[in-house]
Amino acid sequence: MPQQLAIIVLVDVGNALATSTLEGNTYLFDNMKLHGSENQGTGELVTAIHGSYWSDGSQASEQVLNWLPYSLGSVPPTVPRGYEADRARQSDEEALAELHDLADRSSAAGADAAGELNRIRRKTGTRLKTTRRTSGRMSGAKILDVTGQVVAEDGTDAHSHPAPVITDIYGEAVDAKIMYPAEYGSPDMVTDGWYWSATVDTSRPGTYAYMMRVQLHKLAQVNGELRWEPVNLTYSSALKISSEPRRNAFTKAGVGPLPIPHTPPGQGA
Amino acid sequence: MKSQVNIIAVVDVIGALSIRGLHDGNLCMVDDGPFGSSHQGTADLVTIVKPGQVVSWTALAVDLQTPVEIKNISFAPSDGHAAHGRDHAGQAHRDQGPGMGAPGVHGQGAHGQGAHHEQDAAGEKLDLDVWTGVVPHWMTPGVPYQYRIEFQMYEGAHSVMRVETPALMCQ
């Protein structure tokens, strides 16, 4: 059973949203550099996949591909799943404590109650409006920056983007039945509970292109409310498949006797 | 009698590369032989076999996304010198110099582990190798024949590691 293959799809989400394209804003990596994958770390990755077959022509190994979308400009995916909700709740608690404190001090002379209230309101950040369509992991969350601090309404330039989500894998390699992709549920929170995986038919060597549909989320102000609007973009990559016959490692031909010495160990000259 | 015995070497590639060694549980060897093999789950596995049986070795990674292949399997000749089951010239060769004693205590430099071994490792296509052979009739029963098994984990100066502790023993 060979090593599982992983393709990292790293997206510069902010620039991709600004230019409405993944071209120039996507960086691909895989763990098959050793097998001849080309253009690692660029948008033009060609993933090398080595197949093998037995002497009767049947496929000898199955290759499994996994895609992992990463984000430039997001809270890291390794923080706990409830991180955004926790940060929102924490900022509410801090604001309540400060309000309590302000109420105690408001009777004192010289207190600028209005100014203080305004400062507290800014500190509580901006809660997102969620619709049925945008509910789910982002519902009720506040806008954070990449360090996890809540962001005030007028400071949303610094906000963190939700990580990109692959929503489909299709194109030549799928149409030609070179690979069979599917989306799976996963306990791995780095992929937010879902990931795309595929098995590969290595019996037809060649280079095959495929497309990824990637969903990003853009912070949009609609009727005075902030919400995440989905933006669907596509990006293409390629698989380069080769296949070679299996061989007996001892004989380089058929199966023969093991290369065991005729004299038992410890009884030689 | 079971006609084939499978030996699986499970390697913690990240662990092995981190401490540059297959000890500390980074290598576990198990087999499915029917004759009561001993030291299952360790690098000291003694697989009990019978002449005519087919023995097949496979390396598997604990973390499926790490690369590990068997680079070589060789049995020490009786004079204590190591012989490779194969080398790059396609023939067995013997090490030069004095013998190093019993199998399993060979020094790192005594096995022709020259730089050329590691330089062209990537071009060897180890993933195509099938490590299978027939137990010969000339093995002496009850004597463990220790063998050296080498693993390639990715590439580079420290990517090849081996043990000389597992053995085949004829019933």
Interface residues (C-beta under 8 A of the other chain):
Chain A: M1 P2 Q3 Q4 L5 A6 N31 L34 H50 S52 S61 N66 E244 P245 R246 R247 N248 A249 F250 T251 K252 V255 G256 P257 L258 P259 I260 P261 H262 T263 P264 P265 G266 Q267 G268 A269
Chain B: V54 V55 L60 A61 L64 Q65 T66 P67 V68 I70 I73 S74 F75 A76 P77 S78 D79 G80 A83 G85 R86 G90 A92 A102 P103 A122 K125 D127 L128 D129 V130 W131 T132 G133 V134 V135 P136 W138 M139 T140 V143 P144 Y145 Q146 Y154 E155 L168
